[in-house]
Amino acid sequence: MNTTGTGVFHGRLASLALRFTAKCLPICLGPRRRALGSPTTDDTTSHAISIRRTAYVSPYDRAIYMIERLLRLPSISTYLYAILIDENTASTGPYKDPTAPLKTLFDHGYTLNILLNELESPFVSTINLLERVDEPGYQQHQTELFWQGCVDAGLALPEVLGTQENSLELVLATVTAILDTLQERGRLGSPDPRYIKPRSIYPAAHAAPGAPRHLVLVFELSQTEVAYMQDLEQLAGFAKRVRAQLDCEGSDIDTMTIFAHIDQLLALHSKFSMRIQYLAGMPPDHQFFDAIYNDLFAEFDVYSGFCASREQAQRAYTAALPILKQINCGGLDPVFDVTSLFMRPVQRLAQYPILFQSIVDALCDSCASLSLQEKAKRILVIKSMYRAMQHSKRILSRANEATREATNQANCTNFFDRVDSVSSDLSEEAVGRLMTSGKVSAKSTKDYEDLEAYLFTRTLVLCKAIGPAQSSRSSKFRRTLSSFHMTIRTTSLHREDRRSSSVSSSTLHTRSPTPDSGECPARTNTEFQLPTINTNDSPPLISPPTKLLNSYASLVSLRDKPSPLIKFTSSVDVTISGSECAAQPKNRLSRLCAREHYPTAAISQISQVHELSGTVRLTIQVMMANGSERMLVFRRLTQESAAIWVRMLKRIVPLVPVDDENAAQNAYHCLHVNPRFSKSVLGRSIPM
């Protein structure tokens, strides 16, 4: 009997059944929990947390949706249509706020009671809209009646009673609950097609397939801002939930330090995101994005406080982590999800200059195919985008300065705690304020040494770390030597081999650091520092071409990981083994011996040379009181570190750039001279 055909038929049938099961199984099981960094569907957005993003509605779309639902109530639409007509015809500037007509509507007080009377609930008594209509405090009285009715209906807590002013967010949240109830009862009708539609006043951003690149980038800016708003709301909700639970338990966790500035960030971006979404929906010739920063510069200073206190907040959060793991965190993982959310403000602040720079580049590239009249309009938009980029850079620079100042204060305290035998020349009053510090490879008269340099406003101090020596061998290398040594011992069969093995053993043990020898490296705390971005204020209008972000997925990946254009610098985190940790004191720091110190007023010139290896060599010349010259050379500095040193030196020393012969021949050489010593250095005086 021939069974070949039957076997082939059964095999194909099994393959078809397997494919059908593979397609139907996800439908039967429903959406799965998304893993870290996995691709998402249309109703989700990528994010560096392990929870699946549900469909999210931004504050901008929430306000428009509320207007659309209120227009479906005949008792409210009469008042709201008149307000929308005034909003459409009024000239309110380059952007419109969808919450403005809602605020105008609900400020009357009686409109809230009209909405509450629509419930017809046995728990809510009908409110008299004409009560005290002739009295001056009529609107305030109607508002108090509304909140009393909401408390009776269970829509609000009794704490809202007696409050003089309730925030617009609380009013909108309560109105949303009332509209949800009315919609469930089928009380919302259809909007009148004869009247204006809210979307004609407040457009939505979109990017059709094949749209110009600058429109795609503007759409990405809008969508990533919405995703950032969702992260802030999750973080603020987590903070509120933790505060409520810990306050009830009487815990001593410092929630004020952990969640500092979170509520201010949420309030700021509730307005900022609305402006971005509105302008992203406008025609290309009306997208003047520099207006989104109008009257918000003072509020953006919250980033300076957030970034400056981030390290302190991180230490407090780490100490509170064992307790946070035991309470209800609303589905968020305190170790991974919340830690990622805490980094989002820093990441987002550093992304704005890159986003606006990409839009400027795309707009400049699109000008080639335009007519003269269209080019004139496009240039106005390019200038506006360029100003928005400059605004974002200044905000980032202020946050950088605040972070650096906080780090300098901590390092200054650390310096005076560690330095031995502080003389009167190195007292806090004599040296001034710390500007910057770091580990450098420097020399003055001898060979290069690994020193710690501290630049104060009045003194430059070079110190040598004393005490426990820092071992350059890693723990992995020590384990390799130990394994190699054990292999020699176990494979030795003769006495001579065992003797040579013991000699090798003594040699290896001598070269390897031990806890008793005091060579165990101390674990250093990672310093938080914002990314450094060049903030020159006068680049050309048409910037050099860069690689653009041409898809939403690319910008999302930029949001979830540091960009190659932005470098986060931190100190090295050295790990030590368990046996060494037992003998190593916790947070033990080596002492400092002040080798040399020079007054900053005696600095005559600094020279900055970019070497072929990619590092920078910085030379500082000092004119001593006896007329002699001292030369300090810092080598192997990174470009970011060298830029900080030069910038801080120029702040405390009147240095003027000079075009000498070397600078003319080598574009990677920069010379700055103090005009006070210009004759002795250059042989001629230079103007201030």
C-alpha positions as semicolon CSV with decimal commas, in nm:
position;residue;x (nm);y (nm);z (nm)
1;M;0,000;0,000;0,000
2;N;0,141;0,340;-0,103
3;T;0,139;0,574;0,198
4;T;0,368;0,844;0,057
5;G;0,087;1,063;-0,073
6;T;-0,106;1,024;0,252
7;G;0,196;1,128;0,458
8;V;0,254;1,434;0,245
9;F;-0,113;1,530;0,275
10;H;-0,111;1,494;0,653
11;G;0,212;1,692;0,673
12;R;0,066;1,983;0,475
13;L;-0,254;1,970;0,679
14;A;-0,056;1,987;1,003
15;S;0,145;2,283;0,868
16;L;-0,174;2,473;0,776
17;A;-0,326;2,399;1,116
18;L;-0,010;2,525;1,288
19;R;-0,015;2,852;1,090
20;F;-0,385;2,904;1,165
21;T;-0,322;2,847;1,537
22;A;-0,030;3,091;1,537
23;K;-0,251;3,363;1,388
24;C;-0,549;3,301;1,614
25;L;-0,360;3,252;1,940
26;P;-0,269;3,622;1,994
27;I;-0,631;3,719;1,927
28;C;-0,757;3,471;2,185
29;L;-0,500;3,565;2,447
30;G;-0,537;3,942;2,399
31;P;-0,260;4,201;2,431
32;R;0,053;4,083;2,601
33;R;0,277;4,262;2,843
34;R;0,542;4,442;2,639
35;A;0,904;4,375;2,729
36;L;1,169;4,640;2,766
37;G;1,245;4,813;2,436
38;S;1,019;4,589;2,225
39;P;0,835;4,729;1,920
40;T;0,487;4,863;1,974
41;T;0,159;4,875;1,789
42;D;-0,028;5,184;1,672
43;D;-0,203;5,238;2,005
44;T;0,120;5,234;2,204
45;T;0,434;5,441;2,206
46;S;0,784;5,320;2,275
47;H;0,922;5,387;2,621
48;A;1,201;5,257;2,840
49;I;0,973;5,102;3,099
50;S;0,840;4,748;3,110
51;I;0,468;4,828;3,112
52;R;0,248;4,846;2,806
53;R;0,139;5,193;2,706
54;T;-0,235;5,221;2,678
55;A;-0,408;5,473;2,455
56;Y;-0,329;5,813;2,602
57;V;-0,508;6,143;2,551
58;S;-0,300;6,457;2,597
59;P;-0,430;6,764;2,786
60;Y;-0,471;6,940;2,451
61;D;-0,693;6,665;2,306
62;R;-0,871;6,622;2,639
63;A;-0,983;6,985;2,639
64;I;-1,103;6,966;2,277
65;Y;-1,291;6,643;2,347
66;M;-1,461;6,806;2,645
67;I;-1,570;7,099;2,428
68;E;-1,713;6,859;2,171
69;R;-1,910;6,673;2,438
70;L;-2,038;6,992;2,599
71;L;-2,170;7,105;2,260
72;R;-2,389;6,794;2,258
73;L;-2,581;6,927;2,561
74;P;-2,843;7,180;2,450
75;S;-2,845;7,350;2,791
76;I;-2,470;7,423;2,767
77;S;-2,414;7,460;2,393
78;T;-2,602;7,792;2,383
79;Y;-2,341;7,954;2,605
80;L;-2,041;7,767;2,464
81;Y;-2,107;7,844;2,095
82;A;-2,094;8,218;2,163
83;I;-1,765;8,178;2,350
84;L;-1,613;7,972;2,065
85;I;-1,710;8,235;1,806
86;D;-1,535;8,503;2,010
87;E;-1,233;8,275;2,051
88;N;-1,215;8,214;1,675
89;T;-1,236;8,580;1,578
90;A;-1,019;8,717;1,858
91;S;-0,650;8,774;1,791
92;T;-0,489;8,595;2,085
93;G;-0,140;8,562;1,938
94;P;0,044;8,282;1,756
95;Y;-0,135;8,003;1,946
96;K;-0,472;7,934;2,107
97;D;-0,534;7,752;2,433
98;P;-0,830;7,509;2,421
99;T;-0,881;7,546;2,795
100;A;-0,949;7,921;2,758
101;P;-1,314;7,884;2,645
102;L;-1,374;7,626;2,919
103;K;-1,238;7,863;3,182
104;T;-1,460;8,143;3,047
105;L;-1,760;7,912;3,051
106;F;-1,716;7,782;3,405
107;D;-1,615;8,112;3,561
108;H;-1,982;8,211;3,554
109;G;-2,062;7,953;3,819
110;Y;-2,422;7,895;3,712
111;T;-2,307;7,704;3,401
112;L;-2,156;7,444;3,633
113;N;-2,489;7,413;3,811
114;I;-2,672;7,375;3,479
115;L;-2,444;7,082;3,405
116;L;-2,495;6,935;3,752
117;N;-2,873;6,965;3,724
118;E;-2,858;6,744;3,413
119;L;-2,775;6,447;3,633
120;E;-3,127;6,432;3,786
121;S;-2,987;6,213;4,060
122;P;-3,175;6,151;4,386
123;F;-2,851;6,242;4,564
124;V;-2,839;6,587;4,402
125;S;-3,106;6,844;4,471
126;T;-3,189;7,087;4,193
127;I;-2,988;7,406;4,233
128;N;-3,161;7,740;4,198
129;L;-2,970;7,930;3,930
130;L;-3,130;8,263;4,025
131;E;-3,036;8,252;4,390
132;R;-2,859;8,579;4,485
133;V;-2,852;8,683;4,120
134;D;-2,859;9,053;4,211
135;E;-2,580;9,032;4,469
136;P;-2,214;9,111;4,388
137;G;-2,091;8,763;4,491
138;Y;-2,336;8,576;4,268
139;Q;-2,073;8,382;4,070
140;Q;-1,884;8,277;4,382
141;H;-2,208;8,168;4,549
142;Q;-2,306;7,957;4,249
143;T;-1,965;7,794;4,250
144;E;-2,002;7,703;4,619
145;L;-2,346;7,551;4,545
146;F;-2,186;7,345;4,267
147;W;-1,916;7,197;4,489
148;Q;-2,172;7,120;4,760
149;G;-2,379;6,933;4,502
150;C;-2,072;6,744;4,380
151;V;-1,995;6,634;4,736
152;D;-2,355;6,515;4,780
153;A;-2,333;6,319;4,455
154;G;-1,999;6,162;4,548
155;L;-1,816;6,340;4,267
156;A;-1,582;6,531;4,499
157;L;-1,435;6,500;4,845
158;P;-1,554;6,723;5,130
159;E;-1,211;6,888;5,135
160;V;-1,310;7,104;4,837
161;L;-1,570;7,285;5,046
162;G;-1,456;7,610;5,199
163;T;-1,172;7,649;4,949
164;Q;-1,162;7,999;4,809
165;E;-1,020;7,901;4,470
166;N;-1,033;7,559;4,307
167;S;-0,789;7,492;4,028
168;L;-0,904;7,459;3,670
169;E;-0,768;7,103;3,664
170;L;-1,001;7,004;3,949
171;V;-1,298;7,167;3,775
172;L;-1,224;6,990;3,446
173;A;-1,179;6,654;3,620
174;T;-1,516;6,693;3,794
175;V;-1,688;6,802;3,472
176;T;-1,538;6,500;3,295
177;A;-1,693;6,269;3,556
178;I;-2,034;6,435;3,506
179;L;-2,008;6,403;3,126
180;D;-1,913;6,036;3,157
181;T;-2,226;5,973;3,363
182;L;-2,445;6,161;3,117
183;Q;-2,295;5,972;2,826
184;E;-2,366;5,638;2,992
185;R;-2,729;5,745;3,034
186;G;-2,753;5,850;2,670
187;R;-2,819;6,215;2,755
188;L;-2,565;6,356;2,507
189;G;-2,722;6,451;2,176
190;S;-2,570;6,541;1,841
191;P;-2,387;6,869;1,778
192;D;-2,556;7,128;1,560
193;P;-2,383;7,113;1,217
194;R;-2,461;7,480;1,154
195;Y;-2,219;7,598;1,420
196;I;-1,842;7,609;1,427
197;K;-1,648;7,292;1,503
198;P;-1,377;7,292;1,771
199;R;-1,122;7,122;1,543
200;S;-1,143;7,414;1,302
201;I;-1,012;7,637;1,582
202;Y;-0,771;7,389;1,743
203;P;-0,612;7,176;1,466
204;A;-0,452;6,838;1,515
205;A;-0,100;6,755;1,398
206;H;-0,066;6,496;1,125
207;A;0,193;6,378;0,873
208;A;0,054;6,218;0,561
209;P;0,261;5,959;0,373
210;G;0,510;6,133;0,150
211;A;0,492;6,461;0,345
212;P;0,800;6,690;0,345
213;R;1,065;6,601;0,595
214;H;1,023;6,912;0,808
215;L;0,652;6,835;0,854
216;V;0,739;6,480;0,961
217;L;0,988;6,617;1,213
218;V;0,734;6,865;1,351
219;F;0,489;6,579;1,390
220;E;0,754;6,380;1,576
221;L;0,815;6,677;1,805
222;S;0,443;6,686;1,887
223;Q;0,409;6,311;1,941
224;T;0,716;6,279;2,162
225;E;0,596;6,574;2,370
226;V;0,268;6,390;2,423
227;A;0,461;6,079;2,529
228;Y;0,664;6,292;2,771
229;M;0,342;6,430;2,919
230;Q;0,225;6,074;2,981
231;D;0,550;5,996;3,162
232;L;0,516;6,305;3,380
233;E;0,157;6,218;3,469
234;Q;0,263;5,865;3,561
235;L;0,544;5,999;3,777
236;A;0,317;6,256;3,944
237;G;0,054;5,988;4,006
238;F;0,316;5,761;4,157
239;A;0,435;6,044;4,384
240;K;0,080;6,120;4,496
241;R;0,010;5,754;4,569
242;V;0,332;5,711;4,766
243;R;0,276;6,028;4,969
244;A;-0,076;5,919;5,061
245;Q;0,032;5,573;5,177
246;L;0,344;5,682;5,363
247;D;0,167;5,970;5,537
248;C;-0,093;5,727;5,668
249;E;0,177;5,494;5,797
250;G;0,379;5,773;5,955
251;S;0,699;5,685;5,768
252;D;1,011;5,900;5,799
253;I;1,092;5,879;5,425
254;D;1,180;6,218;5,280
255;T;0,919;6,234;5,002
256;M;0,975;6,608;4,963
257;T;1,333;6,546;4,847
258;I;1,250;6,244;4,631
259;F;0,962;6,403;4,439
260;A;1,082;6,764;4,439
261;H;0,976;6,970;4,134
262;I;0,763;6,690;3,982
263;D;0,435;6,880;4,020
264;Q;0,593;7,198;3,881
265;L;0,721;7,008;3,576
266;L;0,375;6,865;3,513
267;A;0,210;7,207;3,540
268;L;0,469;7,360;3,306
269;H;0,438;7,099;3,033
270;S;0,059;7,093;3,053
271;K;0,077;7,441;2,897
272;F;0,392;7,383;2,691
273;S;0,260;7,067;2,524
274;M;-0,064;7,242;2,426
275;R;0,132;7,510;2,245
276;I;0,345;7,255;2,062
277;Q;0,041;7,052;1,953
278;Y;-0,144;7,362;1,834
279;L;0,146;7,491;1,623
280;A;0,220;7,143;1,489
281;G;-0,133;7,136;1,345
282;M;-0,101;7,476;1,176
283;P;0,005;7,523;0,810
284;P;0,383;7,520;0,755
285;D;0,405;7,896;0,697
286;H;0,243;7,965;1,038
287;Q;0,454;7,736;1,256
288;F;0,637;8,003;1,458
289;F;0,767;7,780;1,735
290;D;0,966;8,047;1,914
291;A;0,633;8,166;2,060
292;I;0,595;7,850;2,269
293;Y;0,854;7,990;2,513
294;N;0,671;8,320;2,561
295;D;0,618;8,402;2,932
296;L;0,751;8,056;3,030
297;F;1,124;8,129;3,077
298;A;1,085;8,178;3,452
299;E;0,888;7,855;3,483
300;F;1,159;7,662;3,295
301;D;1,393;7,738;3,584
302;V;1,231;7,440;3,755
303;Y;1,468;7,225;3,547
304;S;1,764;7,394;3,715
305;G;1,634;7,296;4,058
306;F;1,538;6,947;3,941
307;C;1,877;6,871;3,787
308;A;2,076;7,027;4,072
309;S;1,895;6,816;4,334
310;R;1,881;6,497;4,126
311;E;2,174;6,326;4,297
312;Q;2,040;6,402;4,644
313;A;1,695;6,281;4,542
314;Q;1,845;5,964;4,398
315;R;2,018;5,885;4,727
316;A;1,693;5,941;4,918
317;Y;1,502;5,721;4,671
318;T;1,760;5,443;4,701
319;A;1,730;5,453;5,080
320;A;1,349;5,434;5,056
321;L;1,346;5,157;4,796
322;P;1,299;4,866;5,043
323;I;0,978;5,027;5,172
324;L;0,855;5,128;4,826
325;K;0,875;4,765;4,714
326;Q;0,619;4,671;4,982
327;I;0,348;4,928;4,902
328;N;0,105;4,960;4,614
329;C;0,283;5,146;4,334
330;G;0,000;5,133;4,083
331;G;0,157;4,873;3,856
332;L;0,495;5,046;3,832
333;D;0,816;4,867;3,923
334;P;0,999;5,090;4,176
335;V;1,338;4,958;4,064
336;F;1,316;4,985;3,685
337;D;1,006;5,178;3,577
338;V;1,023;5,464;3,828
339;T;1,399;5,502;3,783
340;S;1,346;5,540;3,408
341;L;1,071;5,795;3,466
342;F;1,300;6,001;3,690
343;M;1,550;6,030;3,403
344;R;1,293;6,144;3,147
345;P;1,305;6,519;3,235
346;V;1,682;6,523;3,190
347;Q;1,660;6,337;2,860
348;R;1,378;6,553;2,728
349;L;1,549;6,881;2,817
350;A;1,858;6,773;2,620
351;Q;1,650;6,668;2,318
352;Y;1,483;7,001;2,243
353;P;1,794;7,164;2,082
354;I;1,849;6,856;1,865
355;L;1,487;6,844;1,754
356;F;1,471;7,210;1,657
357;Q;1,811;7,187;1,485
358;S;1,682;6,897;1,275
359;I;1,373;7,097;1,176
360;V;1,589;7,398;1,081
361;D;1,807;7,176;0,861
362;A;1,505;7,024;0,689
363;L;1,350;7,367;0,629
364;C;1,674;7,498;0,480
365;D;1,696;7,199;0,246
366;S;1,338;7,256;0,127
367;C;1,402;7,617;0,020
368;A;1,574;7,521;-0,305
369;S;1,252;7,437;-0,491
370;L;1,050;7,738;-0,372
371;S;0,969;8,062;-0,548
372;L;1,096;8,395;-0,419
373;Q;0,768;8,476;-0,246
374;E;0,752;8,134;-0,083
375;K;1,117;8,161;0,021
376;A;1,044;8,488;0,201
377;K;0,772;8,318;0,405
378;R;0,986;8,012;0,467
379;I;1,276;8,224;0,594
380;L;1,047;8,372;0,861
381;V;0,963;8,020;0,978
382;I;1,332;7,920;0,974
383;K;1,424;8,219;1,188
384;S;1,146;8,132;1,431
385;M;1,266;7,770;1,456
386;Y;1,622;7,892;1,503
387;R;1,515;8,121;1,789
388;A;1,330;7,828;1,948
389;M;1,652;7,625;1,927
390;Q;1,845;7,908;2,091
391;H;1,585;7,935;2,369
392;S;1,611;7,562;2,438
393;K;1,991;7,584;2,449
394;R;1,982;7,869;2,699
395;I;1,746;7,674;2,924
396;L;1,977;7,374;2,900
397;S;2,277;7,594;2,981
398;R;2,105;7,729;3,292
399;A;2,029;7,375;3,406
400;N;2,393;7,280;3,338
401;E;2,515;7,572;3,545
402;A;2,284;7,488;3,835
403;T;2,399;7,126;3,828
404;R;2,764;7,228;3,812
405;E;2,717;7,473;4,098
406;A;2,559;7,204;4,317
407;T;2,842;6,965;4,228
408;N;3,102;7,233;4,306
409;Q;2,950;7,299;4,647
410;A;2,969;6,929;4,732
411;N;3,325;6,903;4,598
412;C;3,431;7,214;4,790
413;T;3,308;7,065;5,117
414;N;3,477;6,739;5,025
415;F;3,803;6,923;4,950
416;F;3,830;7,091;5,290
417;D;3,735;6,765;5,464
418;R;4,010;6,570;5,286
419;V;4,300;6,816;5,259
420;D;4,568;6,787;5,529
421;S;4,706;7,078;5,731
422;V;4,506;7,358;5,575
423;S;4,715;7,674;5,592
424;S;4,589;8,029;5,596
425;D;4,657;8,051;5,221
426;L;4,409;7,768;5,157
427;S;4,131;7,871;5,391
428;E;3,779;7,901;5,257
429;E;3,794;8,280;5,278
430;A;4,129;8,296;5,094
431;V;4,060;8,064;4,800
432;G;3,708;8,186;4,720
433;R;3,434;7,991;4,546
434;L;3,505;7,663;4,367
435;M;3,451;7,689;3,990
436;T;3,550;7,342;3,872
437;S;3,762;7,044;3,972
438;G;3,874;6,709;3,841
439;K;4,147;6,450;3,814
440;V;4,418;6,552;3,570
441;S;4,754;6,433;3,448
442;A;4,969;6,741;3,509
443;K;5,329;6,853;3,548
444;S;5,495;7,175;3,658
445;T;5,866;7,098;3,687
446;K;5,886;6,719;3,711
447;D;5,726;6,443;3,511
448;Y;5,352;6,406;3,468
449;E;5,161;6,298;3,777
450;D;4,803;6,201;3,843
451;L;4,675;6,490;4,052
452;E;4,348;6,644;4,157
453;A;4,306;7,004;4,042
454;Y;4,072;7,252;4,211
455;L;4,009;7,589;4,048
456;F;3,880;7,849;4,294
457;T;3,805;8,209;4,212
458;R;4,131;8,323;4,375
459;T;4,355;8,014;4,376
460;L;4,439;7,715;4,157
461;V;4,531;7,418;4,379
462;L;4,701;7,094;4,272
463;C;4,669;6,806;4,520
464;K;4,803;6,455;4,545
465;A;4,585;6,180;4,690
466;I;4,754;6,006;4,983
467;G;4,648;5,704;5,186
468;P;4,508;5,392;5,020
469;A;4,673;5,351;4,680
470;Q;4,448;5,310;4,383
471;S;4,515;4,976;4,219
472;S;4,511;4,974;3,841
473;R;4,436;4,601;3,816
474;S;4,076;4,507;3,773
475;S;3,908;4,231;3,970
476;K;3,867;4,030;3,649
477;F;4,240;4,038;3,590
478;R;4,305;3,931;3,950
479;R;4,065;3,639;3,908
480;T;4,249;3,540;3,589
481;L;4,582;3,539;3,772
482;S;4,433;3,340;4,058
483;S;4,285;3,080;3,820
484;F;4,614;3,053;3,636
485;H;4,795;3,005;3,966
486;M;4,555;2,731;4,079
487;T;4,597;2,553;3,746
488;I;4,973;2,546;3,793
489;R;4,936;2,404;4,143
490;T;4,693;2,129;4,052
491;T;4,882;2,015;3,742
492;S;5,224;2,001;3,909
493;L;5,347;1,642;3,961
494;H;5,706;1,688;4,062
495;R;5,864;1,859;4,355
496;E;6,057;2,103;4,138
497;D;5,734;2,206;3,971
498;R;5,571;2,251;4,310
499;R;5,863;2,468;4,424
500;S;5,841;2,682;4,112
501;S;5,466;2,697;4,167
502;S;5,516;2,821;4,522
503;V;5,759;3,085;4,395
504;S;5,504;3,190;4,137
505;S;5,242;3,191;4,409
506;S;5,446;3,426;4,628
507;T;5,514;3,651;4,331
508;L;5,151;3,669;4,232
509;H;5,036;3,735;4,586
510;T;5,294;4,011;4,614
511;R;5,170;4,183;4,301
512;S;4,802;4,143;4,380
513;P;4,652;4,396;4,623
514;T;4,516;4,259;4,947
515;P;4,280;4,410;5,201
516;D;4,553;4,425;5,462
517;S;4,795;4,612;5,237
518;G;4,564;4,911;5,210
519;E;4,554;4,895;4,830
520;C;4,185;4,822;4,796
521;P;4,023;5,085;4,575
522;A;3,738;5,278;4,733
523;R;3,400;5,287;4,569
524;T;3,332;5,633;4,438
525;N;2,985;5,782;4,406
526;T;2,862;5,850;4,054
527;E;2,818;6,220;3,998
528;F;2,512;6,336;3,812
529;Q;2,587;6,589;3,540
530;L;2,379;6,725;3,258
531;P;2,494;6,682;2,899
532;T;2,706;6,960;2,757
533;I;2,593;7,114;2,430
534;N;2,764;7,392;2,243
535;T;2,558;7,706;2,308
536;N;2,721;7,957;2,078
537;D;2,471;8,227;1,995
538;S;2,585;8,320;1,645
539;P;2,604;8,021;1,408
540;P;2,500;8,076;1,044
541;L;2,134;8,051;0,953
542;I;2,192;7,755;0,721
543;S;2,359;7,498;0,941
544;P;2,584;7,219;0,812
545;P;2,397;6,908;0,705
546;T;2,340;6,646;0,972
547;K;2,167;6,313;0,983
548;L;1,799;6,387;1,030
549;L;1,541;6,198;1,229
550;N;1,313;6,083;0,951
551;S;1,074;5,855;1,137
552;Y;0,881;5,845;1,458
553;A;1,060;5,528;1,566
554;S;1,397;5,699;1,528
555;L;1,296;5,988;1,752
556;V;1,148;5,749;2,006
557;S;1,477;5,561;2,015
558;L;1,649;5,896;2,069
559;R;1,418;5,962;2,361
560;D;1,491;5,630;2,530
561;K;1,871;5,632;2,500
562;P;2,137;5,905;2,509
563;S;2,211;6,060;2,173
564;P;2,566;6,042;2,033
565;L;2,552;6,422;2,015
566;I;2,504;6,440;2,392
567;K;2,759;6,290;2,629
568;F;2,676;6,231;2,992
569;T;2,990;6,244;3,204
570;S;3,022;6,078;3,540
571;S;3,293;5,952;3,768
572;V;3,414;5,595;3,746
573;D;3,222;5,347;3,957
574;V;3,476;5,094;4,085
575;T;3,347;4,757;4,205
576;I;3,522;4,549;4,466
577;S;3,480;4,188;4,564
578;G;3,305;4,061;4,872
579;S;3,622;3,976;5,067
580;E;3,763;4,319;4,999
581;C;3,439;4,490;5,099
582;A;3,468;4,338;5,445
583;A;3,799;4,510;5,505
584;Q;3,714;4,834;5,318
585;P;3,552;5,110;5,529
586;K;3,228;5,241;5,382
587;N;3,260;5,568;5,184
588;R;3,626;5,593;5,277
589;L;3,804;5,871;5,088
590;S;4,177;5,919;5,054
591;R;4,337;6,227;5,205
592;L;4,472;6,513;4,994
593;C;4,814;6,675;5,013
594;A;4,828;7,023;4,859
595;R;5,133;7,011;4,629
596;E;5,114;7,355;4,468
597;H;4,878;7,649;4,461
598;Y;4,887;7,959;4,244
599;P;4,684;8,281;4,258
600;T;4,450;8,307;3,962
601;A;4,531;8,678;3,928
602;A;4,886;8,576;3,828
603;I;4,775;8,364;3,530
604;S;4,922;8,533;3,224
605;Q;4,807;8,304;2,943
606;I;4,647;7,969;2,862
607;S;4,708;7,762;2,553
608;Q;4,472;7,491;2,427
609;V;4,600;7,236;2,175
610;H;4,387;6,961;2,019
611;E;4,606;6,656;1,972
612;L;4,577;6,389;1,705
613;S;4,463;6,132;1,961
614;G;4,143;6,329;2,015
615;T;4,248;6,462;2,354
616;V;4,335;6,818;2,451
617;R;4,650;6,955;2,613
618;L;4,598;7,266;2,825
619;T;4,896;7,483;2,923
620;I;4,863;7,748;3,195
621;Q;5,140;8,005;3,241
622;V;5,170;8,183;3,577
623;M;5,382;8,491;3,649
624;M;5,515;8,459;4,003
625;A;5,568;8,754;4,239
626;N;5,949;8,737;4,199
627;G;5,921;8,773;3,821
628;S;5,974;8,404;3,738
629;E;5,739;8,203;3,522
630;R;5,575;7,870;3,603
631;M;5,419;7,646;3,342
632;L;5,143;7,399;3,422
633;V;5,051;7,140;3,160
634;F;4,733;6,930;3,172
635;R;4,732;6,649;2,918
636;R;4,486;6,386;2,798
637;L;4,184;6,603;2,874
638;T;3,861;6,527;2,694
639;Q;3,719;6,803;2,478
640;E;3,427;6,851;2,717
641;S;3,655;6,870;3,022
642;A;3,895;7,111;2,850
643;A;3,607;7,335;2,740
644;I;3,485;7,355;3,101
645;W;3,833;7,443;3,230
646;V;3,879;7,716;2,968
647;R;3,532;7,857;3,027
648;M;3,581;7,871;3,404
649;L;3,927;8,027;3,368
650;K;3,788;8,296;3,140
651;R;3,523;8,376;3,399
652;I;3,772;8,459;3,672
653;V;4,068;8,582;3,461
654;P;4,037;8,857;3,195
655;L;4,167;8,644;2,908
656;V;4,157;8,772;2,550
657;P;4,204;8,544;2,244
658;V;4,514;8,620;2,041
659;D;4,593;8,519;1,682
660;D;4,958;8,424;1,693
661;E;5,170;8,247;1,432
662;N;5,087;7,901;1,562
663;A;4,715;7,979;1,559
664;A;4,741;8,094;1,198
665;Q;4,908;7,770;1,092
666;N;4,713;7,532;1,314
667;A;4,338;7,570;1,350
668;Y;4,346;7,338;1,653
669;H;4,553;7,575;1,865
670;C;4,395;7,851;2,076
671;L;4,586;8,110;2,277
672;H;4,436;8,342;2,540
673;V;4,642;8,613;2,708
674;N;4,578;8,824;3,014
675;P;4,604;9,191;2,900
676;R;4,779;9,270;3,226
677;F;5,079;9,059;3,117
678;S;5,049;9,102;2,740
679;K;5,373;9,300;2,704
680;S;5,578;9,041;2,888
681;V;5,413;8,754;2,700
682;L;5,372;8,892;2,348
683;G;5,599;9,192;2,359
684;R;5,305;9,418;2,282
685;S;4,989;9,532;2,455
686;I;4,649;9,417;2,340
687;P;4,319;9,602;2,382
688;M;4,076;9,487;2,644
